[in-house]
């Protein structure tokens, strides 16, 4: 039997920090009481934040941990990004693919949340394979400093498969079955099949395209000869 060893002392310390953070969240938000409140409040994050006296990010992170087979919660995905698009936290139980590094799809509402700081935005997002997700996002401030020092602004994204919509409070004003309200998204421009996207920044790696110099469409990469 092989014995696991950490590749470096730094990675060992980072793992300890992650486990201590998880332990702290479990103490502040004990599994059974937290699960009960999640079910009762339909995962209303701000009410949960108030009930357990924790931050918005702590609550959104904690709801992704409710995976006890005997008392499961909704399988969520979670990510945290900065204004440059860097993904500093990522976790997916919903099945959605989250890019490991920058260059994610700009149509994800985790990015549009920066246009309305502090406001929870909800959307129904549809991937190129037809899978639909209910996604919410909100900005948060990070960092503590003396008066006058700027803080980091980050955006938190949380979502689940659309089949759990009835148990998620943020769908109450959204018709999940209305295809006209769906936001077509991808993982990243390089891997996305959508050639009619006005926000496409790069051509897809797996498709051929023509550039028509005589017309100006929604994107220079719209032409398709696949």
Secondary structure, DSSP 8 states (H G I E B T S, - for coil): ------SSHHHHHHHHHHHHHHHHHHHHS-HHHHHHHHHHHTT-HHHHHHHTT--HHHHHHHHTT-EETTEE---EEEEEEETT--EEEEEESSS----SSS-B-TTSHHHHGGGSTT--EEEEEE-TTS-EEEEEEEEEEE---STT---EEEEEEEEEEGGGGGG-GGGTT--TT-GGG-EE--SBTTT---SS-TT--S--TT------TT---S-TT-----
